[in-house]
Amino acid sequence: MYLLMVDMKSLQALFGGTFDPVHYGHLKPVETLANLIGLSRVIIMPNNVPPHRPQPEASSVQRKHMLELAIADKPLFTLDERELKRPTASYTAQTLREWRIEQGPECPLAFIIGQDSLLTFPSWHDYETILDNTHLIVCRRPGYPLQMANEQHQQWLERHLTLVPDDLHQQPAGKIYLAETPWFNISATLIRERLEKGEPCDDLMPESVLNYINQQGLYR
């Protein structure tokens, strides 16, 4: 296990999504990942207008507040609001390009995605530029293949793949690492359905987040 050292040259990772609402399926795998590979900081970045899915049910302000409650006692995480403040669709390639400029050319940066997202990654806007700016850390998900849909994309994956976490620390960008993180069978869709039916969700998310949802009357 790596020591978590916070300095300008230590590995930082970005974790994006709608977080509608945030739950343990978001937080716990990333906490495990941080211990496995020595992440010094994970920046949670909720988006305002997701380009490939319906608009979230909770407002940007509500989702931001739920995230603040969820990470209040977790020093690993920080919150970045830039995409929440963007009135147009947020594209990952654009955000990661901005992040690289801010952090400079040498700092090791990574972007965390799920295995399902890796399989559709070549359909993302300007996906070819993303590995110029960051590494990709892929959290394994049961039931999804490890092969890309076509040979060209499979060759792209194999060209960038590393089995050595040290590569993520020693190079600023360009590697793909498949992480053995735990799988929690929790989704925001499941939580919203259970809340709508009045079913308990205590085991799915931090108590502070659930209390806020109830106070706001969300997902009813």
Secondary structure, 3 states (H helix, E strand, C coil): CCCCCCCCCCCEEEEEECCCCCCHHHHHHHHHHHHHHCCCEEEEEECCCCCCCCCCCCCHHHHHHHHHHHHCCCCCEEECCCCCCCCCCCCHHHHHHHHHHHHCCCCCEEEEEEHHHHHHHHHCCCHHHHHHHCEEEEECCCCCCCCCCCHHHHHHHHHHEECCCHHHHHCCCCCEEEECCCCCCCCHHHHHHHHHCCCCCCCCCCHHHHHHHHHHCCCC
